[in-house]
Amino acid sequence: MTTPTLTRPELTAADRCDRCGAAAQVRAILKGGELLFCGHHARAHEAKLKELSADIQR
């Protein structure tokens, strides 16, 4: 018996960056939830997200 894997839906044009409201390109999944970022803010926060062991989905 296999265990089903939960997947998050693909980002759409309706998904917006949590920092500036631009189109979201990256989803960062943390223990407490998820954050969506545009490319600029994903790059700006990438080091900290990796430090927090975020699952980064592009």
Secondary structure, 3 states (H helix, E strand, C coil): CCCCCCCCCCCCCCCECCCCCCECCEEEEECCEEEEECHHHHHHHHHHHHHCCCEEEC
